[in-house]
Each structure stands twice: as C-alpha cells, then as structure tokens.
C-alpha cells in the first residue's frame, strides 16, 4: 500500500451557496497550498463512573471540532479566492489605471514648484500653508512630506489620484484612482526656476486603458461572510475528505526581505466528510500561479515608504468569528459560525533614526498604514490598507554597539481595504438556492 506524500496532495476550494453544504458549491478551484491542517477532531472524555472497581472504564466521545490553518503562497490570482472567503465579494472594475512619477535628483530649492493636474505646489523652508510642501532635512523626508500633502489635497483634480514614495526616498509614484483612459490627461510638470531638481515621467500620466486588467476591492465590516468547502486529497492511499462550512477567521501576512512569501489563513469549519474518491477535482478550474516575492514588499506610512529603517513587519487581520456550540444536533458539530468584531494588528521593527513615530505614539495620533506587493513590469499588485493605525509608546533599548531598534505592536481602527490588480475577471459568491 502506497504512503501518502505531501508533494502529491491536492486541495480544491469552492464557495458554498448554502452554509455547510458542499453540494451547493458551483465552481471548484485547484488551490496551490503550502500546508493544510483541516479536519474533524473528536476527543475522548474520561469516564467518571464509580462502583466498577479500580480499573479504567471505557471513555466517552466528546464534541466534534473542525478548525485549523491553511498556508498558501501569496499568488496574484488565487489570493482573490481567499480574500473573498475572508471579506465577502469584492467590487470589480475592468481597466488599467494611468500612472506616472516625479523623480528628484536633489533637494528642491526654496519656492520651487511641481504641478499636478494644473495645481502648483510650492516647496518652502519655512512653515507651509495651503498647497505648500515643507523641505525636510533630507530628500527622503521632503518626498514623504510631499506625499502627505498630495494625498490630503482638497483640490478635486489632485485628489483623483493616489501618491506614494519609493523606498529610495527620491521618487513620488502616482496612480489615477479611476481605471480607464480618463487618467491619461492628468498633467505633470516640474519647475526649473527656482530649481525643483525634479523630472516627470511625462507631460501626463500614461497607460490608462478600458481593458487589459481588473481591479478587485474588498472592504472589511460586512455583516455576513461566505462559507466554503475544501477537499483535501491524498491519491496514493487513496484518501479524500471534504471539509464543509469553512469560514475564514484570520489572515497573517509577513513583510520580510527574503524567503517564500506565504499567507496564513485561520479557518473554522462545521465538519468533514471522508470519501473514497475525489468529488471536486474531476471538474476543477485552475487559476495560474503567479507568486508575489518577498523582495517586492513595501510598507507605507501616510503614503511614504519607511525606506531603509524598516527591518521587519507583520499584518494580522481577524473577523472575530465564534463557533456556535449548538446542542441537540445529534452529531456533536457546531451549528454555525457567527461574525464578530473585526480586529487588525501587527508589528513594525524600525531602526531608530527619527522621533516621528515616537511623537505619534506619545500624542495618541493615528496614521494610515499600507502593506503592498507587486510583480515588476506586470499589472499584478496587491495592497492592504488600514485607515487608522495607533502606535504604543515603546522602549528603544541600547544593547550594544550596533543599531538601536524600536519594535511597535500596532493596532488598527476603522475600515481595512484590500486592492488586487490582476487578470481574473471576477470572484463570485454564489447566490443561495
């Protein structure tokens, strides 16, 4: 008899039209995975019967639980299936966003300007006012100041795009918020007298198109979440089992310099049905694997990249799900899974080079935090944004002659948004029968 091997294991995932019903899955997808820890668990209850002598008595069987983690590669296509399970159906728009950049070779001079969508912004060494950008002590700080001003601009045309800073601290990246050709008319210019020391990518943003890709947007806080079935197959035995009534409770994403980039999904299910042969993979769909890489990850605070100071990061999301401990079912399984309060948290390991984050923590202020990944020279990109992130006041221990590091265990509030750009037309939650 052949032994089961993980290298040959299969996983098929399908969203359910009716909770706890694998039969209601309309479409099964072959899911690439790193590990899966799903399946029923039923413990034993030690006998408490007296009067039968000193020898141990037959134990009873306890309730049935089905919960565990599934680890998947952060794939630009398949991650949309898991995000739909975690957050519900996304809003999907076809098209490509117009993009561009402004790159600086040196600090801009006092009173130098850059112009976006017809609105001039002036760099100043003194206290900035409306449509002015403070020149920081370094070019990276100046770019960070510019990103903040542009992202919070009250000028309608300027607010129609999103801005972020490259990790090199020299470049402002720009993407129009509207997919399609409308963003191609968004004008860019850099002043030369006084010298802005800036070069624009073109006279306008470019690349906007009505087709060629899709943007999927998920937002936290939905009152009800979908459920799924997952079939785990070990064809050597053969052994197949379908875990049904699965809801996604948690997501963990690391921000790291190297190594495989994997997402950890915490799932809570209702039960497992063993079968002698596959019931799902006979007609399974496959979304081609396109993996994001660790090196392309970036974290941005208020749109500005942390740059060389960030050495580690973690993003954790939870739906606060609670299994319903129903009695009287006759099978010992939970009766369902209720949605709870959303929570989002994580860590940032920062080499201590400025007091900006320390000041934010001391003042109890919030910032916007984004974790993002992209596949260079493609349309594939993923970003997770927390609208309001609060930092604890932390120590900055000096432990030797090396760098001093501050480690922040941050907490988020408000909406969490995931945006995925890829070539998948839709992620659909089937309608109840």
C-alpha positions as CSV (number, residue, x, y, z in Angstrom):
1,X,0.0,0.0,0.0
2,X,1.4,3.4,-1.0
3,X,2.1,6.0,1.6
4,X,0.5,9.5,1.3
5,X,3.0,12.2,0.4
6,X,2.5,15.9,0.8
7,X,4.1,16.5,-2.7
8,X,1.2,14.8,-4.3
9,X,-1.5,16.2,-2.0
10,X,-4.4,18.1,-3.7
11,X,-6.6,20.8,-2.4
12,X,-9.8,22.1,-4.1
13,X,-11.7,25.0,-2.8
14,X,-15.3,26.1,-3.6
15,X,-17.5,28.8,-2.2
16,X,-20.8,27.5,-0.9
17,X,-24.2,28.8,-1.9
18,X,-25.6,27.3,1.4
19,X,-23.7,27.2,4.6
20,X,-22.3,23.7,5.4
21,X,-23.3,22.2,2.0
22,X,-20.5,21.0,-0.2
23,X,-23.2,20.0,-2.7
24,X,-24.0,23.7,-3.2
25,X,-20.6,24.6,-4.5
26,X,-21.0,25.8,-8.1
27,X,-17.3,26.0,-9.0
28,X,-14.3,24.3,-7.6
29,X,-10.8,25.8,-7.9
30,X,-7.5,24.0,-7.6
31,X,-5.8,25.8,-4.8
32,X,-2.0,25.9,-4.5
33,X,-1.0,25.5,-0.9
34,X,2.0,25.1,1.4
35,X,0.3,23.3,4.2
36,X,-3.2,22.4,5.4
37,X,-4.3,21.5,8.9
38,X,-8.0,20.9,8.4
39,X,-10.2,18.0,9.5
40,X,-12.5,16.8,12.3
41,X,-11.2,16.3,15.8
42,X,-13.2,14.4,18.4
43,X,-11.6,14.0,21.7
44,X,-12.3,11.4,24.4
45,X,-13.9,12.1,27.8
46,X,-12.5,10.1,30.7
47,X,-15.2,8.0,32.4
48,X,-16.4,9.3,35.8
49,X,-18.4,6.2,36.7
50,X,-17.9,4.7,40.1
51,X,-18.7,1.3,41.5
52,X,-16.9,-0.7,38.8
53,X,-13.6,-1.3,40.6
54,X,-10.3,0.4,40.2
55,X,-9.7,-0.4,36.5
56,X,-10.2,2.3,33.9
57,X,-13.6,2.3,32.3
58,X,-14.5,2.9,28.7
59,X,-14.2,6.7,27.8
60,X,-16.9,8.6,26.1
61,X,-16.6,10.6,22.9
62,X,-16.6,14.4,23.1
63,X,-17.9,17.1,20.7
64,X,-16.6,17.4,17.1
65,X,-14.5,20.4,16.1
66,X,-13.0,21.4,12.8
67,X,-10.6,24.3,12.8
68,X,-7.1,24.9,11.5
69,X,-4.7,26.8,9.4
70,X,-4.2,26.7,5.6
71,X,-0.9,28.3,4.4
72,X,-0.9,29.4,0.7
73,X,1.6,31.2,-1.4
74,X,0.7,34.8,-1.9
75,X,-0.5,34.3,-5.5
76,X,-1.7,37.3,-7.5
77,X,-4.7,35.3,-8.8
78,X,-5.6,32.7,-6.2
79,X,-5.4,35.1,-3.2
80,X,-8.6,36.7,-4.5
81,X,-10.5,33.5,-3.7
82,X,-9.2,33.5,-0.1
83,X,-9.9,37.3,0.3
84,X,-13.5,36.7,-0.9
85,X,-13.9,34.0,1.8
86,X,-12.3,36.4,4.4
87,X,-14.2,39.5,3.4
88,X,-17.1,38.7,1.0
89,X,-17.5,39.5,-2.7
90,X,-15.3,42.3,-4.0
91,X,-16.2,45.3,-6.1
92,X,-14.6,44.6,-9.5
93,X,-13.8,47.1,-12.2
94,X,-12.3,46.4,-15.6
95,X,-9.4,48.5,-17.0
96,X,-5.9,49.8,-16.2
97,X,-5.1,52.9,-14.2
98,X,-2.9,55.7,-15.7
99,X,0.3,56.0,-13.8
100,X,3.4,58.2,-13.6
101,X,6.1,59.5,-11.4
102,X,8.1,62.5,-10.3
103,X,11.8,61.8,-9.5
104,X,14.2,64.1,-7.7
105,X,18.0,64.2,-8.1
106,X,18.5,66.5,-5.2
107,X,16.6,68.6,-2.7
108,X,14.3,71.2,-4.3
109,X,15.2,74.8,-3.8
110,X,13.1,77.1,-1.7
111,X,10.0,78.3,-3.7
112,X,10.5,75.6,-6.4
113,X,7.3,74.1,-7.7
114,X,5.8,70.9,-9.1
115,X,2.4,71.0,-10.8
116,X,-0.1,68.2,-10.8
117,X,-3.5,68.3,-12.6
118,X,-3.0,72.1,-13.1
119,X,-2.4,72.8,-9.4
120,X,1.1,74.1,-8.4
121,X,2.6,73.0,-5.1
122,X,5.5,75.1,-3.7
123,X,8.4,73.8,-1.7
124,X,9.2,76.0,1.3
125,X,11.8,76.0,4.0
126,X,9.5,77.8,6.5
127,X,6.1,76.8,7.8
128,X,4.0,75.5,4.9
129,X,0.4,76.8,4.2
130,X,-2.1,75.6,1.7
131,X,-0.6,73.9,-1.4
132,X,2.9,74.2,0.1
133,X,5.4,71.4,0.9
134,X,7.9,71.6,3.7
135,X,11.5,71.0,2.7
136,X,12.8,68.4,5.1
137,X,16.3,67.8,6.5
138,X,16.8,65.1,3.8
139,X,15.4,64.4,0.4
140,X,13.6,61.3,1.6
141,X,11.8,63.5,4.3
142,X,10.9,66.1,1.7
143,X,9.4,63.3,-0.6
144,X,7.4,62.0,2.4
145,X,6.1,65.5,3.2
146,X,5.1,65.9,-0.5
147,X,3.2,62.5,-0.5
148,X,1.3,63.5,2.6
149,X,0.3,66.9,1.2
150,X,-0.8,65.4,-2.2
151,X,-2.8,62.6,-0.6
152,X,-4.7,65.1,1.6
153,X,-5.2,67.8,-1.0
154,X,-8.6,69.5,-1.2
155,X,-8.1,70.2,-4.9
156,X,-10.6,67.9,-6.6
157,X,-8.4,67.1,-9.6
158,X,-5.3,66.3,-7.4
159,X,-7.4,64.2,-5.1
160,X,-8.4,62.0,-8.1
161,X,-5.0,60.2,-7.8
162,X,-3.1,58.3,-5.1
163,X,0.5,59.1,-4.3
164,X,3.2,57.1,-2.6
165,X,7.0,57.3,-2.2
166,X,9.5,54.8,-3.4
167,X,11.8,53.1,-0.9
168,X,14.7,55.0,-2.4
169,X,13.3,58.2,-1.0
170,X,13.7,60.0,-4.3
171,X,10.6,59.3,-6.3
172,X,6.9,60.1,-6.0
173,X,4.7,57.5,-7.7
174,X,1.3,58.4,-8.9
175,X,-1.7,56.3,-9.9
176,X,-5.0,57.7,-11.0
177,X,-7.9,56.3,-8.9
178,X,-10.2,55.8,-12.0
179,X,-9.5,52.9,-14.2
180,X,-9.6,53.7,-17.9
181,X,-8.4,56.4,-20.2
182,X,-9.6,59.4,-18.2
183,X,-6.4,59.5,-16.1
184,X,-4.2,59.9,-19.3
185,X,-5.0,63.6,-19.3
186,X,-3.7,64.2,-15.7
187,X,-0.9,66.7,-16.3
188,X,2.5,66.7,-14.7
189,X,5.2,69.4,-14.6
190,X,8.3,70.3,-12.6
191,X,9.5,73.9,-12.2
192,X,13.1,74.9,-13.2
193,X,13.4,78.3,-11.7
194,X,13.9,78.1,-8.8
195,X,15.2,74.5,-9.5
196,X,12.9,71.7,-8.3
197,X,15.6,69.2,-9.3
198,X,12.7,67.0,-10.4
199,X,11.9,65.1,-13.6
200,X,8.4,64.0,-14.5
201,X,7.7,60.7,-16.3
202,X,5.8,62.5,-19.0
203,X,3.6,65.6,-19.5
204,X,0.7,63.5,-18.4
205,X,0.1,60.2,-16.7
206,X,0.0,57.3,-19.1
207,X,-1.1,53.7,-19.6
208,X,-4.8,54.1,-18.6
209,X,-7.0,51.7,-20.6
210,X,-10.6,50.5,-20.6
211,X,-9.4,46.8,-20.8
212,X,-6.3,44.8,-20.1
213,X,-6.9,44.0,-16.4
214,X,-9.2,44.1,-13.5
215,X,-9.2,45.7,-10.1
216,X,-10.9,44.0,-7.2
217,X,-11.6,45.9,-3.9
218,X,-12.5,44.2,-0.7
219,X,-13.6,46.2,2.4
220,X,-13.9,44.9,5.9
221,X,-17.0,45.1,8.1
222,X,-19.6,43.1,6.1
223,X,-22.4,41.8,8.2
224,X,-22.3,38.3,6.8
225,X,-19.4,36.3,5.3
226,X,-19.5,33.5,2.8
227,X,-18.5,29.9,3.6
228,X,-16.6,27.3,1.6
229,X,-15.8,23.7,1.2
230,X,-12.3,22.4,0.8
231,X,-11.4,18.9,-0.4
232,X,-8.1,17.5,0.7
233,X,-6.9,14.6,-1.4
234,X,-4.1,12.0,-0.9
235,X,-4.3,10.0,-4.1
236,X,-1.7,7.4,-3.2
237,X,-3.9,5.8,-0.4
238,X,-6.4,6.8,-1.9
239,X,-8.0,9.1,0.6
240,X,-10.2,12.2,0.1
241,X,-12.2,14.3,2.5
242,X,-14.3,17.3,2.2
243,X,-14.3,19.9,4.9
244,X,-17.5,21.9,4.7
245,X,-18.9,25.0,6.4
246,X,-15.5,26.7,6.4
247,X,-15.3,30.4,7.3
248,X,-12.1,32.5,7.2
249,X,-11.4,33.9,10.6
250,X,-7.8,35.2,10.4
251,X,-5.1,36.3,8.0
252,X,-1.4,36.7,8.7
253,X,1.0,38.3,6.2
254,X,4.7,38.9,6.8
255,X,6.8,41.7,5.4
256,X,10.2,40.3,5.0
257,X,13.3,40.8,2.9
258,X,13.8,37.3,1.6
259,X,12.3,33.8,1.7
260,X,9.0,32.4,0.4
261,X,6.1,34.8,0.8
262,X,3.1,32.9,2.3
263,X,-0.2,33.8,3.7
264,X,-1.6,32.0,6.8
265,X,-5.4,31.7,6.9
266,X,-7.2,30.6,10.0
267,X,-10.4,28.7,9.2
268,X,-13.3,27.4,11.3
269,X,-15.4,24.6,9.8
270,X,-18.5,22.7,10.6
271,X,-17.4,19.2,9.6
272,X,-15.6,16.7,7.4
273,X,-16.9,14.0,5.1
274,X,-14.4,11.2,4.1
275,X,-15.0,9.9,0.5
276,X,-13.3,7.1,-1.4
277,X,-12.6,9.2,-4.5
278,X,-12.5,12.8,-5.4
279,X,-15.8,14.6,-5.8
280,X,-14.4,18.0,-6.7
281,X,-11.3,17.8,-8.8
282,X,-13.0,15.9,-11.7
283,X,-14.2,19.3,-12.9
284,X,-11.9,21.8,-11.2
285,X,-10.8,25.2,-12.5
286,X,-7.2,26.4,-12.2
287,X,-6.0,30.0,-11.8
288,X,-2.4,30.0,-13.0
289,X,0.1,30.5,-10.2
290,X,1.8,34.0,-10.2
291,X,3.6,34.5,-6.9
292,X,4.4,37.8,-5.3
293,X,8.0,37.8,-3.9
294,X,9.2,39.0,-0.5
295,X,11.7,41.4,-2.0
296,X,8.9,43.4,-3.7
297,X,7.1,44.1,-0.4
298,X,6.8,47.6,1.0
299,X,5.2,49.3,3.9
300,X,4.0,52.9,3.7
301,X,3.0,55.2,6.5
302,X,0.7,58.0,5.3
303,X,1.8,57.1,1.7
304,X,5.5,57.5,2.4
305,X,7.7,54.4,2.4
306,X,9.7,53.6,5.5
307,X,12.8,53.1,3.4
308,X,15.9,51.7,5.0
309,X,14.7,52.0,8.6
310,X,12.1,49.2,8.4
311,X,13.6,45.8,9.1
312,X,10.5,43.6,9.8
313,X,6.7,43.8,9.6
314,X,3.6,41.7,10.2
315,X,0.0,42.3,9.2
316,X,-2.7,40.4,11.1
317,X,-6.5,40.5,10.4
318,X,-9.3,38.8,12.3
319,X,-13.0,38.5,11.8
320,X,-13.5,37.6,15.4
321,X,-15.6,34.5,14.4
322,X,-17.3,32.4,17.0
323,X,-18.4,28.9,16.5
324,X,-22.0,28.3,17.7
325,X,-21.9,25.4,20.3
326,X,-25.3,24.1,19.3
327,X,-26.8,21.2,21.3
328,X,-29.3,18.7,20.2
329,X,-27.9,18.2,16.6
330,X,-27.1,14.5,17.3
331,X,-23.7,14.7,15.6
332,X,-21.7,16.9,18.1
333,X,-20.9,19.5,15.4
334,X,-21.2,23.3,15.7
335,X,-24.4,24.8,14.4
336,X,-22.7,27.6,12.5
337,X,-20.1,30.3,12.8
338,X,-21.1,33.9,13.8
339,X,-19.2,37.0,12.7
340,X,-17.7,39.0,15.5
341,X,-15.8,42.3,15.8
342,X,-13.0,42.9,13.2
343,X,-9.6,43.5,14.6
344,X,-6.4,44.3,12.8
345,X,-2.9,44.5,14.3
346,X,0.7,43.8,13.5
347,X,4.3,44.7,14.2
348,X,6.9,47.1,12.8
349,X,10.6,46.8,13.5
350,X,12.1,50.2,13.0
351,X,15.8,51.2,13.2
352,X,15.7,54.3,15.3
353,X,16.6,57.3,13.1
354,X,13.9,60.0,13.9
355,X,11.4,60.8,16.6
356,X,8.4,61.0,14.2
357,X,6.8,57.7,15.2
358,X,7.7,58.2,18.8
359,X,5.9,61.5,18.7
360,X,2.9,59.9,17.1
361,X,2.7,57.4,19.8
362,X,3.1,59.9,22.6
363,X,0.3,62.1,21.1
364,X,-2.1,59.2,20.6
365,X,-2.4,60.1,16.9
366,X,-3.4,57.8,14.0
367,X,-1.7,57.2,10.7
368,X,-2.6,55.3,7.6
369,X,-0.6,52.1,7.1
370,X,-0.3,50.2,3.8
371,X,1.4,46.8,3.1
372,X,1.9,46.3,-0.6
373,X,3.4,43.8,-3.1
374,X,3.8,43.9,-6.9
375,X,5.3,41.8,-9.7
376,X,7.6,44.2,-11.6
377,X,6.7,45.0,-15.2
378,X,3.2,43.5,-14.8
379,X,-0.2,44.7,-13.8
380,X,-0.2,42.3,-10.8
381,X,-0.3,44.2,-7.5
382,X,-1.8,43.7,-4.0
383,X,-2.1,46.2,-1.2
384,X,-3.7,46.1,2.2
385,X,-4.5,49.5,3.8
386,X,-5.6,50.2,7.4
387,X,-7.1,53.7,7.6
388,X,-6.2,54.4,11.3
389,X,-3.2,52.8,12.9
390,X,-2.2,53.6,16.5
391,X,1.3,53.0,17.9
392,X,2.2,52.2,21.5
393,X,4.9,54.1,23.2
394,X,7.9,51.7,23.2
395,X,11.4,51.4,24.6
396,X,14.4,52.0,22.4
397,X,16.9,49.7,24.1
398,X,20.6,50.1,23.7
399,X,22.0,46.6,23.8
400,X,25.4,47.0,22.3
401,X,27.4,48.9,19.7
402,X,25.0,48.2,16.9
403,X,21.9,49.9,15.7
404,X,19.1,50.8,18.1
405,X,15.7,49.4,17.2
406,X,12.2,50.2,18.2
407,X,9.6,47.5,17.9
408,X,5.9,48.6,17.6
409,X,3.0,46.3,18.2
410,X,0.4,48.5,16.4
411,X,-3.4,48.3,16.4
412,X,-5.8,49.5,13.7
413,X,-9.2,51.0,13.8
414,X,-11.8,51.7,11.1
415,X,-12.0,50.1,7.7
416,X,-9.4,47.7,6.2
417,X,-9.2,47.7,2.4
418,X,-7.6,45.2,0.1
419,X,-7.0,46.1,-3.5
420,X,-5.9,43.4,-6.0
421,X,-4.9,44.1,-9.6
422,X,-4.8,41.1,-11.9
423,X,-6.2,39.4,-15.0
424,X,-9.1,37.5,-13.3
425,X,-12.5,38.8,-14.4
426,X,-14.4,38.1,-11.2
427,X,-14.6,36.4,-7.8
428,X,-18.2,35.4,-7.3
429,X,-20.1,34.3,-4.1
430,X,-22.9,32.0,-5.3
431,X,-26.4,33.1,-4.6
432,X,-28.3,30.9,-2.0
433,X,-30.5,28.3,-3.6
